[in-house]
């Protein structure tokens, strides 16, 4: 009953209340981002949601658009400034995802929506994390977030979907607030941002270079198809 009806009601009520109460903070953050990083204030990215349906996820922008002489974006560590690091450390860059929750693209609690280029590397078992609506936070996020390896993260995601209930969701939300307040496990140790799943598999020699490139082509094709359908 909770998974079918209560979870969505909780998402709607919580996201509406949060958007109203946090609107002054979000407006202030938008002003600060425009001042420090320029426009656009909102960063959006296509992510796979429930049943692999792609949607546009919204975040506050935290990096510059600095490019090299060929017009390619510079690596994350070269585009991240102190303001962006603070924004990520406090997880305030995630606040626009409340709109995704209100729309139904996301839930308060569930497996984090990964990149399309991550999804194409999922095993058959890992693909079951796509059976439910992705979340703003989840069991993996309170169990190590970006400082546990990908296989552990997905194991926590699969464990969560085995028994979805109100008490567990409330526990995860409470633990998330605690971890965010302590600014724990924001990025992978030694990296500005979390390493992509495919890159991690390649670095661990769990996929070949050829397979890696083929999967990336599949991801690019999925994104192109979505963009054509939505006229982007």
N, C-alpha and C positions, 0 to 999 in steps of 0.2 A: 504493500500500500504506500509506504513512504517513498520507495524508489519510483513508483509509477506516478504519484500525485504530489506527495508532500515535499519532495526534493525540489520540484519546479516551483512550488508555492514559496518555499524558503528562499530560493534564488531571486524570485521577483520581488518579494518583500524586502529582502536584505539589500539588493542592488538599488532599488528605488530610494530607500532610506539613506544608504551610503552616498548616492549621487547628490541628494539634497543637502545632507549635512557636510559633505566634503567639497561641494561646489566652490566655496570661497578659496579653499586650499588649491583646488585644481585650476582656478582662474589665475591665482598668484603664481603657480608653477608654470602655467602657460606663458605668462609675462616674463618670468625668469629665463625660461628656455629660449624664447625669442630673443631676449637680450644677450644671452650667452652663446647660443648656437645658431640663431637665425631661424628662418622659416624653412620648411613647415614645422609646426610645433608637435604635431602628431606623426608618429612613425607607424606605418601599417605594413602588414606582411600576410601572405596567404598561408594558412595552416590547414591541415586535415582535421576535421571534427568527427562527430559520431558517424559511423559507417563510412568513413573516409570522405565524407562530403566536405569539400573545400570551403573555407570562409575567410573573411578578412579580419585579422586580429589587430587591435589598436593598442598602442603604447605611447607614452610620452617619449619624444626623441631624446637620446642620451649621447649621441656621437655626432661629430661634424661630418660634412660631405667632402672632406679633403680627398683629392685625387692625384694620381701620378701624371707624368707628362703625356701618357697615352690615354688619359681619361678614365682610368680604372680606379675604383675606390682603394685607398690605402688600407693596410691591415688595421684591425680593431684597435690595437694598442697605440697606433699612431693617430687615430681619430678620436680617442677618448681623452677628454680634458677632465680636470678635477671636479668641475660641476657635474659632469655626467657620471663620474664615479660615485659621488655622493648621492645622486639621484637613484642609482642602481643599488647602492649599499642600503638605502632605506626602503627599497622596493616601491618607492613612490611612482616610478616609471610605469608600474603595472596598473595604476588607477583607471586609465581609460578602458581597461578590460571589463569594468563594471557595466559598460554599455553592451559589450558582447554577452555578458550574463543576462542582462535585461532582454536582449533580443532572442536569447535561447541558443546562441552559438556555443556558449560555455556555461558551466555551472560553478558554484562557489568551490566545490570539492570534486576532484576527479583527476585522472591522469593529465599531466600538462600537455597541451597541444604542441606537438613537435613540428619541425620543419618538414616540408614535402620531401626534401632531399634526405631526411632521416627515415621517413615512413617507408621509402622504397627498399630499405635494408631490413625491415622487420621480418622476423621468422613467422611461420604460421601461428605459433603460440603467441608471440609478441603482438601480432595483429589483433588479438582479442582485446587489447587495451582500447581499440577503436570502437568497441561494441557499445560504449557509453559516451555521454557528453563529456568533453574534456573540462578540466577545472582550473580555476585560478590558483589553487593549491591542492596538494594531495598527500598521500601517505609517504611517497618518495621525498617530498619536500621537507617533511618534518623528520625524516630519517637520514638526512645527510645532504639533501638537495644536490648541488653541483659537485660535491666532494665525495660521492660514491660513484663507482663506474656504471656505465650504461646498463649492463646486464642486471645489476642490483636494483637500479631505478625501475626497470621494467618488471622485475620480480615483485617489487612493492606495489606497482600499478595493478598487476594481475591479482595480487593478494587482496587489494582493496575491493575490486569488482566482485569478488566471491561473496562478500557479505556487506552490502551497502545498507546502512541504517543511520537514523538520526543521531544517536549518541556518538557513533564513530565520527560522523561529519562534524559535530560540535567539538569533539576532542581535537580533531585535525585543525579546525579553525583556531581554537585556543592555542594550540602548540605553534601554529604558524605565527600568530601575533607575538608570542614569546620569542621565537627564533628571529623574526624580523627586527624586533626591538634590540636584540643583541647583535644584529647584522652578521649572522653566521651563514657560512656556506653559500655566499652570493655568487662567486665564480669559482671555476676549477682552479686549484692551486697552481700558481705560475702562469695563469692566463687571465687576460682582461675579461673574457666572456667564456661561456661554456663551449667545449669542443663539440662539433657536430658528430652525430653517431657514426656516419660513414667514415669521417676522418679518423675517429677513434678505432673503428674496425680495421682500417688500413694500417694505422700505426701499430696496432696489436698483431698485424699480419693474419687477421681472421678473414680477410677478403683479398683477392688479387687486385693488382692495379687495373687489369682489364675489366674485371667484374665491377670494380668501383666506378670506372668511366661509363660502363654500360648503364649502371643504376642511375648515375647522374643525368644521363641522356633521357632516361625514362621520367625522372623528376622534372626536367626542363620541359618535356613534352606535355606532361600533366598540367603544368603551370600555363603553358601556351594555350592549351585547350580551354582552360578556365578563363583566361584573359579574352579569348576570342568570343566565348559565350557571353561574357559580361561586358564586352565592348571596351576593355581597358587597353 
